[in-house]
Amino acid sequence: MKLVVQIKLLPTPIEARALEATLCACNEAACWVSEIAYERDVRKNFALRKLTYRPVKDRWRLGAQAAQHVIKKTCDAYETLRVNLKAGNLGKPGSKRYRKATGKPIAFRPEGAQPYDDRMLSWQITERAVSIWTVRGRLKNVAFTASVEQLATLALYRRGESDLIMRDGMWFLHATCEVPEAEPNTEPQGFLGIDLGIVNIATTSDGEIMAGRALNRTRTRERTLRAKLQKKNTPSARRRLKKRRRKEARRAKDINHKIAKHVVAEAERTGRGIALEDLGGIRERVRLAKPQRATLHSWAFHQLGQFVAYKARKAGVPVVHVDPAYTSRTCAECGHTDEANRVSQAWFACRNCGFVDHADRNSSRNIRARAEELWRRGVQSITPAPPPKTGSGTGRKRSTTASGARCANPSFSEG
């Protein structure tokens, strides 16, 4: 499986200026190549290379490999645009958003990432240094920092290209690694159900509740601070906004990584699989009041699902995605489904048998039961149909399918 290892470069001021000049030159060249591709409707790599390779090398003084990567990067950008248009991610044909995306050439930011191959970048992992090509010559012994685990992964599994990235004045290399997957567990001893939520980010069927309230308080505080700074709109306020713009995302990502690591480790230790909800399209299905929308859209459940999926594949733990419909209203003991069962956000009380439990734990037990049933039936991967956009219901995590949703193939799921 492919993993991306991020390492932080520690260039000197002179080296940083050379790296910055390289990114600017490569992205300026990519913008010019993009204009040629748009005007002549040439989107294939080899055809576009015939038109632009020599001018890119001569005008921007790029090396042969750098020029080819600039052209390939442009072709990849247009391919991504084509796929998004086909999938409807940029609106319907003729819509304002669709016309905006297709009405002009793709532009590249001056600090946009630039791919490097082994001819342009060499690693001295034991010395924690790299030798990297720039428009001002090759820089040797550029220091970097990484954890022991990252160094081991780089030394054993690094394959293919790496991307040079500048973010908030810091320099990074994203190295692609081919990490072997563990032998998948085809006979799990049950499943660990995971209920995903906003108040409690993850609740397991074992009764463990992870994160949630502290993160939401921090998000609320950050939103309030951003609103004050935007309203003030002074140079110092804008500098503070720029400095803090990714802080919340980094915190959420760190928490998601920790939750995913803990969940996968627990499932691997007990020989179980992992059961998750298929929450695709929930933002389109749910209608909320304006104050609640920011909370919903900052909920990084998809990221958490991706983290769980790749860590599970690495450990050989099977992952099953089930339909979330009515998991919060169904009694895990008797199976009775009633909207009145959900007494509050935190508590569940069955109107039929009187069973009382934490609402999220009850949901996670229902998720576990559905996963075990799907696994016994050997259901193949099925993606639920998108729900019709009618009505204005605010039901929690509803879906149009009620019987199964999608299950991993007999070994694991991509998530």
PERA-V30353 format. One record per pair of residues at least 24 apart in sequence whose ideal C-beta (glycine too) atoms are under 10 Angstrom apart, sorted by the first residue. I is the first residue (numbers start at 1). J is the second residue. D is the distance in whole Angstrom. If there is no record, write none. Layout:
I&J&D + I&J&D
This chain:
1&157&10 + 1&177&9 + 1&178&7 + 1&179&6 + 1&180&8 + 1&181&5 + 1&310&7 + 1&313&6 + 1&314&7 + 1&414&10 + 2&157&10 + 2&159&8 + 2&160&9 + 2&176&6 + 2&177&7 + 2&178&6 + 2&179&8 + 2&310&9 + 3&153&7 + 3&157&8 + 3&175&9 + 3&176&8 + 3&177&5 + 3&178&8 + 3&179&5 + 3&310&7 + 3&314&8 + 4&162&9 + 4&163&8 + 4&174&5 + 4&175&7 + 4&176&6 + 4&177&7 + 5&146&8 + 5&147&10 + 5&149&9 + 5&150&5 + 5&151&9 + 5&153&5 + 5&154&6 + 5&157&9 + 5&158&8 + 5&162&9 + 5&173&9 + 5&174&7 + 5&175&5 + 5&176&8 + 5&177&6 + 5&179&9 + 6&146&9 + 6&150&8 + 6&163&10 + 6&165&8 + 6&172&6 + 6&173&7 + 6&174&5 + 6&175&8 + 7&123&9 + 7&125&10 + 7&128&9 + 7&130&9 + 7&144&5 + 7&145&7 + 7&146&4 + 7&147&9 + 7&150&6 + 7&151&9 + 7&154&7 + 7&162&9 + 7&171&10 + 7&172&7 + 7&173&5 + 7&174&8 + 7&175&7 + 8&143&10 + 8&144&6 + 8&145&5 + 8&146&7 + 8&167&10 + 8&170&7 + 8&171&7 + 8&172&6 + 8&173&8 + 9&129&10 + 9&130&7 + 9&132&8 + 9&139&10 + 9&142&6 + 9&143&7 + 9&144&5 + 9&145&8 + 9&164&8 + 9&165&9 + 9&166&9 + 9&170&8 + 9&171&4 + 9&172&7 + 9&173&6 + 10&128&9 + 10&129&9 + 10&142&8 + 10&143&4 + 10&144&6 + 10&145&6 + 10&170&9 + 10&171&8 + 11&130&10 + 11&132&9 + 11&139&8 + 11&142&5 + 11&143&8 + 11&144&9 + 11&170&10 + 11&171&6 + 12&139&9 + 12&142&8 + 12&143&9 + 14&136&9 + 14&139&9 + 15&132&9 + 15&134&8 + 15&136&9 + 15&139&5 + 15&140&10 + 15&141&10 + 15&142&6 + 15&143&9 + 15&171&9 + 16&142&10 + 16&166&9 + 16&169&9 + 16&170&10 + 16&171&7 + 17&134&9 + 17&136&8 + 18&132&9 + 18&133&10 + 18&134&4 + 18&135&7 + 18&136&4 + 18&137&8 + 18&138&10 + 18&139&6 + 18&142&10 + 19&114&9 + 19&132&8 + 19&134&6 + 19&135&10 + 19&136&9 + 19&139&8 + 19&142&8 + 19&164&7 + 19&166&7 + 19&171&6 + 20&110&9 + 20&111&8 + 20&134&9 + 20&166&7 + 20&169&10 + 20&171&9 + 21&134&7 + 21&135&5 + 21&136&6 + 22&62&9 + 22&66&8 + 22&114&7 + 22&116&10 + 22&120&10 + 22&132&9 + 22&133&8 + 22&134&4 + 22&135&5 + 22&136&8 + 22&139&9 + 22&164&8 + 23&108&10 + 23&109&9 + 23&110&7 + 23&111&6 + 23&112&7 + 23&113&8 + 23&114&6 + 23&134&9 + 23&135&9 + 23&164&7 + 23&165&9 + 23&166&6 + 23&171&10 + 24&60&10 + 24&109&10 + 24&110&5 + 24&111&8 + 24&112&10 + 24&135&9 + 25&56&10 + 25&59&10 + 25&60&5 + 25&61&7 + 25&62&7 + 25&66&9 + 25&70&9 + 25&110&9 + 25&114&9 + 25&134&9 + 25&135&5 + 25&136&10 + 26&56&9 + 26&60&8 + 26&62&7 + 26&66&6 + 26&67&9 + 26&69&8 + 26&70&5 + 26&73&8 + 26&108&8 + 26&110&10 + 26&112&8 + 26&113&9 + 26&114&5 + 26&115&9 + 26&135&8 + 26&164&9 + 27&70&8 + 27&73&9 + 27&107&9 + 27&108&4 + 27&109&6 + 27&110&5 + 27&111&7 + 27&112&5 + 27&113&9 + 27&114&7 + 28&59&9 + 28&60&7 + 28&70&9 + 28&108&8 + 28&110&7 + 29&55&9 + 29&56&5 + 29&57&9 + 29&59&7 + 29&60&5 + 29&61&10 + 29&62&6 + 29&66&9 + 29&67&7 + 29&70&5 + 29&71&9 + 29&73&10 + 29&74&9 + 29&108&9 + 30&56&9 + 30&60&10 + 30&69&9 + 30&70&5 + 30&71&8 + 30&72&10 + 30&73&6 + 30&74&5 + 30&77&8 + 30&106&9 + 30&107&9 + 30&108&4 + 30&109&10 + 30&112&8 + 30&114&9 + 31&70&10 + 31&74&9 + 31&105&7 + 31&106&8 + 31&107&6 + 31&108&5 + 31&109&9 + 31&110&9 + 31&112&10 + 32&56&7 + 32&59&8 + 32&60&8 + 32&70&9 + 32&74&9 + 32&105&9 + 32&108&10 + 33&67&9 + 33&70&6 + 33&71&6 + 33&72&10 + 33&73&9 + 33&74&5 + 33&75&9 + 33&77&10 + 33&105&9 + 33&106&10 + 33&108&9 + 34&70&10 + 34&71&10 + 34&73&9 + 34&74&5 + 34&75&10 + 34&77&7 + 34&78&8 + 34&104&9 + 34&105&4 + 34&106&5 + 34&107&7 + 34&108&7 + 35&74&10 + 35&104&9 + 35&105&5 + 35&106&9 + 35&107&9 + 36&71&10 + 36&74&9 + 36&105&9 + 37&71&9 + 37&74&6 + 37&75&7 + 37&77&9 + 37&78&6 + 37&105&7 + 37&106&8 + 38&74&10 + 38&78&8 + 38&102&9 + 38&103&10 + 38&104&7 + 38&105&4 + 38&106&8 + 39&105&8 + 42&75&9 + 42&78&9 + 43&74&9 + 43&75&6 + 43&77&10 + 43&78&5 + 43&79&7 + 43&81&9 + 43&82&8 + 44&75&7 + 44&78&9 + 44&79&10 + 45&71&7 + 45&72&6 + 45&74&9 + 45&75&5 + 45&76&9 + 45&79&10 + 46&71&9 + 46&75&9 + 47&75&9 + 48&72&9 + 48&74&7 + 48&75&6 + 48&78&9 + 49&75&9 + 60&135&8 + 61&135&6 + 61&136&10 + 62&133&9 + 62&135&7 + 63&119&9 + 63&120&7 + 63&133&6 + 63&134&10 + 63&135&9 + 63&138&10 + 64&119&9 + 64&120&10 + 65&115&10 + 65&116&8 + 65&117&6 + 65&118&9 + 65&119&5 + 65&120&5 + 65&121&10 + 65&133&8 + 66&114&8 + 66&115&9 + 66&116&8 + 66&117&10 + 66&119&10 + 66&120&7 + 66&133&7 + 66&134&9 + 66&135&8 + 68&115&10 + 68&117&9 + 69&114&7 + 69&115&5 + 69&116&7 + 69&117&7 + 69&120&8 + 69&161&8 + 70&108&9 + 70&114&8 + 70&115&9 + 72&115&8 + 72&161&10 + 73&108&8 + 73&112&8 + 73&113&9 + 73&114&7 + 73&115&6 + 73&163&10 + 74&105&9 + 74&106&7 + 74&108&8 + 76&115&9 + 77&105&10 + 77&106&5 + 77&107&10 + 77&108&8 + 77&112&10 + 78&105&9 + 78&106&6 + 80&106&9 + 81&106&7 + 109&166&10 + 110&166&9 + 111&165&8 + 111&166&5 + 111&167&8 + 111&169&10 + 112&163&10 + 112&164&10 + 112&165&9 + 112&166&9 + 113&162&10 + 113&163&4 + 113&164&6 + 113&165&5 + 113&166&8 + 113&167&9 + 113&172&9 + 113&174&8 + 114&162&10 + 114&163&7 + 114&164&5 + 114&165&8 + 114&166&10 + 115&160&9 + 115&161&5 + 115&162&7 + 115&163&5 + 115&164&8 + 115&174&9 + 115&176&10 + 116&161&6 + 116&162&5 + 116&163&7 + 116&164&6 + 116&173&8 + 116&174&10 + 116&175&10 + 117&160&8 + 117&161&5 + 117&162&8 + 118&158&9 + 118&159&10 + 118&160&9 + 118&161&8 + 118&162&9 + 120&161&9 + 120&162&9 + 120&164&9 + 121&161&9 + 121&162&6 + 121&164&8 + 121&173&8 + 121&175&9 + 123&154&7 + 123&155&9 + 123&158&7 + 123&162&9 + 123&173&9 + 123&175&8 + 125&150&10 + 125&151&6 + 125&152&9 + 125&154&6 + 125&155&5 + 125&156&10 + 125&158&9 + 126&151&8 + 126&155&8 + 130&162&9 + 130&164&10 + 130&173&7 + 130&175&10 + 132&162&9 + 132&164&7 + 132&173&8 + 133&164&10 + 134&164&9 + 142&171&9 + 142&173&10 + 144&171&9 + 144&172&9 + 144&173&7 + 146&173&10 + 146&175&10 + 150&175&9 + 150&177&9 + 153&177&5 + 153&179&7 + 156&180&9 + 167&246&8 + 168&242&8 + 168&243&8 + 168&245&8 + 168&246&7 + 169&243&10 + 179&310&9 + 179&313&9 + 179&314&6 + 180&314&9 + 181&310&10 + 181&312&10 + 181&313&5 + 181&314&6 + 181&315&9 + 181&316&7 + 181&411&9 + 181&412&8 + 182&268&9 + 182&312&10 + 182&313&8 + 182&314&6 + 182&315&5 + 182&316&3 + 182&317&8 + 182&412&10 + 183&316&5 + 183&411&9 + 184&273&10 + 184&312&9 + 184&313&8 + 184&315&10 + 184&316&5 + 184&317&8 + 184&318&6 + 184&408&9 + 184&409&10 + 184&410&8 + 184&411&4 + 184&412&6 + 185&267&9 + 185&268&8 + 185&271&7 + 185&272&9 + 185&273&7 + 185&312&10 + 185&315&9 + 185&316&5 + 185&317&6 + 185&318&6 + 185&411&8 + 185&412&9 + 186&273&10 + 186&316&9 + 186&318&8 + 186&410&6 + 186&411&6 + 186&412&10 + 187&271&9 + 187&273&10 + 187&318&9 + 187&375&10 + 188&267&8 + 188&270&9 + 188&271&6 + 188&272&5 + 188&273&4 + 188&274&9 + 188&317&8 + 188&318&6 + 188&320&9 + 188&371&9 + 188&372&9 + 188&375&7 + 189&267&10 + 189&270&7 + 189&271&4 + 189&272&6 + 189&273&9 + 190&267&10 + 190&270&8 + 190&271&8 + 190&272&5 + 190&273&8 + 190&275&9 + 190&368&7 + 190&371&9 + 190&372&6 + 190&375&9 + 191&267&8 + 191&272&6 + 191&273&5 + 191&274&7 + 191&275&4 + 191&276&10 + 191&318&8 + 191&319&9 + 191&320&7 + 191&322&9 + 191&367&8 + 191&368&5 + 191&369&9 + 191&370&9 + 191&371&4 + 191&372&6 + 191&373&10 + 191&374&9 + 191&375&7 + 192&263&7 + 192&264&9 + 192&266&6 + 192&267&5 + 192&270&7 + 192&272&5 + 192&273&7 + 192&274&5 + 192&275&7 + 192&276&10 + 192&317&9 + 192&364&8 + 192&367&9 + 192&368&7 + 192&371&9 + 193&272&10 + 193&273&10 + 193&274&8 + 193&275&5 + 193&276&8 + 193&277&9 + 193&320&10 + 193&322&9 + 193&327&9 + 193&332&9 + 193&361&9 + 193&363&8 + 193&364&4 + 193&365&6 + 193&366&7 + 193&367&4 + 193&368&3 + 193&369&8 + 193&370&8 + 193&371&7 + 193&372&9 + 194&259&9 + 194&260&10 + 194&263&6 + 194&267&9 + 194&274&6 + 194&275&7 + 194&276&5 + 194&277&8 + 194&304&9 + 194&305&9 + 194&308&8 + 194&319&10 + 194&360&10 + 194&363&10 + 194&364&6 + 194&367&7 + 194&368&9 + 194&371&10 + 195&275&10 + 195&276&9 + 195&277&7 + 195&324&9 + 195&327&7 + 195&328&8 + 195&358&10 + 195&359&9 + 195&360&5 + 195&361&7 + 195&362&8 + 195&363&4 + 195&364&4 + 195&365&9 + 195&366&8 + 195&367&6 + 195&368&10 + 195&397&9 + 196&259&10 + 196&276&7 + 196&277&6 + 196&279&7 + 196&282&10 + 196&299&8 + 196&301&5 + 196&302&10 + 196&304&7 + 196&305&8 + 196&308&10 + 196&324&9 + 196&360&9 + 196&363&9 + 196&364&9 + 196&367&9 + 196&397&8 + 197&277&10 + 197&299&8 + 197&301&9 + 197&328&9 + 197&345&9 + 197&359&9 + 197&360&6 + 197&363&8 + 197&364&10 + 197&396&9 + 197&397&9 + 198&292&9 + 198&295&6 + 198&296&7 + 198&298&9 + 198&299&5 + 198&301&9 + 198&345&9 + 198&396&10 + 199&295&9 + 199&345&6 + 199&346&8 + 199&359&10 + 199&360&8 + 200&345&9 + 200&346&9 + 200&358&9 + 200&359&9 + 200&360&5 + 200&361&9 + 201&252&9 + 201&255&7 + 201&256&8 + 201&259&6 + 201&299&8 + 201&300&9 + 201&301&8 + 201&304&7 + 201&360&10 + 202&255&10 + 202&256&9 + 202&259&5 + 202&260&9 + 202&262&9 + 202&263&7 + 202&276&10 + 202&301&9 + 202&304&7 + 202&308&9 + 202&360&9 + 202&364&9 + 203&358&7 + 203&359&9 + 203&360&4 + 203&361&6 + 203&362&9 + 203&363&7 + 203&364&5 + 203&365&10 + 203&367&10 + 204&259&10 + 204&262&9 + 204&263&7 + 204&266&8 + 204&267&9 + 204&274&10 + 204&275&10 + 204&360&9 + 204&361&8 + 204&364&6 + 204&365&10 + 204&367&10 + 204&368&9 + 205&272&10 + 205&275&8 + 205&332&9 + 205&361&7 + 205&362&9 + 205&363&9 + 205&364&4 + 205&365&5 + 205&366&9 + 205&367&7 + 205&368&4 + 205&369&9 + 205&371&10 + 206&266&8 + 206&270&9 + 206&272&10 + 206&361&9 + 206&364&8 + 206&365&10 + 206&368&9 + 207&357&9 + 207&358&8 + 207&360&10 + 207&361&5 + 207&364&8 + 207&365&9 + 208&262&8 + 208&263&9 + 208&266&8 + 208&361&9 + 208&364&9 + 209&358&8 + 209&360&7 + 209&361&8 + 209&364&10 + 210&255&9 + 210&258&8 + 210&259&5 + 210&262&7 + 210&263&8 + 211&252&10 + 211&255&5 + 211&256&9 + 211&258&8 + 211&259&6 + 212&255&9 + 212&360&9 + 214&255&9 + 215&248&9 + 215&251&7 + 215&252&7 + 215&255&6 + 215&256&10 + 215&298&9 + 215&300&10 + 216&295&7 + 216&298&9 + 216&299&9 + 218&247&9 + 218&248&7 + 218&251&7 + 218&252&9 + 218&255&10 + 219&248&6 + 219&251&9 + 219&252&8 + 219&294&8 + 219&295&7 + 219&298&6 + 219&299&10 + 220&294&9 + 220&295&8 + 220&298&10 + 221&248&10 + 222&247&7 + 222&248&5 + 222&251&9 + 222&298&9 + 223&248&9 + 223&294&6 + 223&295&9 + 223&298&8 + 248&298&7 + 249&298&9 + 249&300&8 + 249&303&9 + 252&298&8 + 252&299&9 + 252&300&5 + 252&303&8 + 252&304&9 + 253&300&7 + 253&303&7 + 253&304&10 + 253&307&9 + 255&300&9 + 255&304&9 + 256&300&6 + 256&301&9 + 256&302&10 + 256&303&5 + 256&304&4 + 256&305&9 + 256&306&9 + 256&307&5 + 256&308&9 + 257&303&9 + 257&304&9 + 257&307&6 + 257&311&9 + 258&307&9 + 259&304&6 + 259&307&8 + 259&308&8 + 260&303&9 + 260&304&6 + 260&305&9 + 260&306&9 + 260&307&4 + 260&308&5 + 260&309&9 + 260&310&8 + 260&311&5 + 260&312&8 + 260&415&10 + 261&307&8 + 261&308&9 + 261&311&6 + 261&315&10 + 262&311&10 + 263&304&9 + 263&307&9 + 263&308&6 + 263&311&8 + 263&312&8 + 263&317&9 + 264&307&9 + 264&308&6 + 264&309&9 + 264&310&9 + 264&311&4 + 264&312&5 + 264&313&9 + 264&314&8 + 264&315&6 + 264&317&6 + 264&319&9 + 265&311&9 + 265&315&8 + 265&317&9 + 266&317&10 + 267&308&9 + 267&311&10 + 267&312&7 + 267&315&8 + 267&317&5 + 267&318&9 + 267&319&9 + 268&311&9 + 268&312&8 + 268&314&10 + 268&315&5 + 268&316&8 + 268&317&5 + 269&315&10 + 271&317&9 + 272&317&8 + 272&318&9 + 272&368&9 + 272&371&10 + 272&372&10 + 273&312&8 + 273&317&6 + 273&318&4 + 273&319&7 + 273&320&6 + 273&368&10 + 273&371&7 + 273&372&9 + 273&375&7 + 273&408&8 + 273&411&10 + 273&412&9 + 273&413&10 + 274&308&6 + 274&309&9 + 274&311&10 + 274&312&6 + 274&317&6 + 274&318&7 + 274&319&5 + 274&320&7 + 274&321&10 + 274&367&10 + 274&368&10 + 274&371&8 + 274&408&9 + 274&412&9 + 274&413&9 + 274&415&9 + 275&318&10 + 275&319&8 + 275&320&5 + 275&321&8 + 275&322&6 + 275&364&8 + 275&365&10 + 275&366&10 + 275&367&5 + 275&368&5 + 275&369&9 + 275&370&7 + 275&371&3 + 275&372&8 + 275&374&9 + 275&375&9 + 275&407&10 + 275&408&10 + 276&301&9 + 276&304&9 + 276&305&6 + 276&308&7 + 276&309&8 + 276&312&10 + 276&319&6 + 276&320&7 + 276&321&5 + 276&322&7 + 276&324&9 + 276&367&7 + 276&371&8 + 276&408&10 + 276&413&8 + 276&415&7 + 277&301&8 + 277&305&9 + 277&321&7 + 277&322&6 + 277&323&8 + 277&324&4 + 277&325&9 + 277&327&7 + 277&363&8 + 277&364&9 + 277&366&10 + 277&367&6 + 277&370&9 + 277&397&7 + 277&399&9 + 277&405&8 + 278&305&9 + 278&320&10 + 278&321&4 + 278&322&7 + 278&323&6 + 278&324&7 + 278&325&10 + 278&382&10 + 278&383&8 + 278&384&6 + 278&397&10 + 278&399&7 + 278&401&9 + 278&405&5 + 278&406&6 + 278&407&10 + 278&413&10 + 278&415&10 + 279&305&8 + 279&321&9 + 279&324&6 + 279&397&7 + 279&399&9 + 280&305&10 + 280&321&9 + 280&324&10 + 280&383&8 + 280&384&8 + 280&386&8 + 280&399&9 + 280&405&10 + 280&406&9 + 281&384&8 + 281&385&10 + 281&386&6 + 281&387&7 + 281&399&8 + 281&400&9 + 282&324&8 + 282&387&10 + 282&396&9 + 282&397&6 + 282&398&8 + 282&399&9 + 284&386&8 + 284&387&8 + 284&389&7 + 285&386&9 + 285&387&5 + 285&388&10 + 285&389&8 + 285&391&10 + 285&393&8 + 285&394&10 + 285&395&8 + 285&397&9 + 285&398&6 + 285&399&8 + 285&400&9 + 286&393&8 + 286&394&6 + 286&395&8 + 286&396&8 + 286&397&8 + 286&398&8 + 287&391&9 + 287&392&5 + 287&393&7 + 287&394&6 + 287&395&10 + 288&394&7 + 289&394&9 + 292&394&10 + 302&415&9 + 304&415&9 + 305&413&9 + 305&414&10 + 305&415&5 + 306&414&9 + 306&415&5 + 307&415&8 + 308&413&10 + 308&415&6 + 309&408&9 + 309&412&8 + 309&413&6 + 309&414&6 + 309&415&3 + 310&412&10 + 310&414&8 + 310&415&7 + 311&415&10 + 312&408&9 + 312&412&6 + 312&413&8 + 312&415&8 + 313&411&9 + 313&412&5 + 313&413&9 + 313&414&8 + 313&415&9 + 315&412&10 + 316&411&8 + 316&412&8 + 317&411&10 + 317&412&7 + 318&371&9 + 318&375&8 + 318&407&10 + 318&408&6 + 318&409&9 + 318&410&8 + 318&411&6 + 318&412&5 + 318&413&8 + 319&371&9 + 319&407&10 + 319&408&5 + 319&411&9 + 319&412&5 + 319&413&4 + 319&414&9 + 319&415&6 + 320&367&9 + 320&368&10 + 320&370&8 + 320&371&4 + 320&372&9 + 320&373&10 + 320&374&6 + 320&375&6 + 320&379&9 + 320&381&10 + 320&405&9 + 320&406&8 + 320&407&5 + 320&408&5 + 320&409&10 + 320&412&9 + 320&413&7 + 321&367&10 + 321&370&10 + 321&371&8 + 321&374&9 + 321&381&9 + 321&382&10 + 321&383&9 + 321&384&10 + 321&405&6 + 321&406&5 + 321&407&7 + 321&408&7 + 321&413&6 + 321&414&10 + 321&415&7 + 322&366&9 + 322&367&6 + 322&368&9 + 322&369&9 + 322&370&4 + 322&371&5 + 322&372&10 + 322&373&9 + 322&374&6 + 322&379&10 + 322&399&10 + 322&404&7 + 322&405&5 + 322&406&8 + 322&407&7 + 323&367&9 + 323&370&7 + 323&374&9 + 323&382&9 + 323&384&6 + 323&397&10 + 323&398&10 + 323&399&5 + 323&400&9 + 323&401&5 + 323&402&7 + 323&403&7 + 323&404&6 + 323&405&3 + 323&406&8 + 324&363&8 + 324&366&9 + 324&367&8 + 324&370&9 + 324&384&10 + 324&396&9 + 324&397&4 + 324&398&8 + 324&399&6 + 324&405&8 + 325&370&10 + 325&384&9 + 325&387&10 + 325&395&9 + 325&397&8 + 325&398&6 + 325&399&4 + 325&400&8 + 325&401&7 + 325&402&5 + 325&403&9 + 325&405&8 + 326&363&10 + 326&366&8 + 326&395&9 + 326&396&9 + 326&397&9 + 326&398&8 + 326&399&9 + 326&402&7 + 327&360&10 + 327&362&8 + 327&363&5 + 327&364&8 + 327&365&9 + 327&366&4 + 327&367&6 + 327&369&9 + 327&370&8 + 327&396&9 + 327&397&7 + 327&399&10 + 328&359&6 + 328&360&8 + 328&362&8 + 328&363&5 + 328&366&8 + 328&395&9 + 328&396&5 + 328&397&7 + 328&398&10 + 329&359&10 + 329&362&9 + 329&363&9 + 329&366&9 + 329&395&9 + 329&396&8 + 329&397&10 + 329&398&10 + 330&362&8 + 330&363&8 + 330&365&10 + 330&366&5 + 330&369&9 + 330&370&10 + 331&355&6 + 331&357&9 + 331&362&7 + 331&365&10 + 331&366&9 + 332&357&7 + 332&361&8 + 332&362&5 + 332&363&8 + 332&364&9 + 332&365&4 + 332&366&5 + 332&367&10 + 332&368&9 + 332&369&7 + 333&357&8 + 333&362&9 + 333&365&9 + 335&366&9 + 335&369&9 + 337&366&10 + 337&402&10 + 339&395&8 + 339&396&10 + 342&396&8 + 345&396&9 + 359&396&10 + 363&396&9 + 363&397&8 + 370&403&10 + 370&404&8 + 370&405&8 + 370&407&9 + 371&405&10 + 371&407&8 + 371&408&9 + 373&403&10 + 373&404&8 + 373&407&10 + 374&403&10 + 374&404&6 + 374&405&8 + 374&406&9 + 374&407&4 + 374&408&9 + 375&407&7 + 375&408&9 + 375&410&9 + 377&404&8 + 377&407&8 + 378&407&8 + 378&409&10 + 378&410&7 + 379&403&10 + 379&404&6 + 379&405&9 + 379&406&8 + 379&407&4 + 379&408&9 + 379&409&10 + 380&406&9 + 380&407&7 + 380&408&9 + 380&409&7 + 380&410&9 + 381&406&5 + 381&407&6 + 381&408&7 + 381&409&6 + 381&413&7 + 381&414&9 + 382&406&5 + 382&407&7
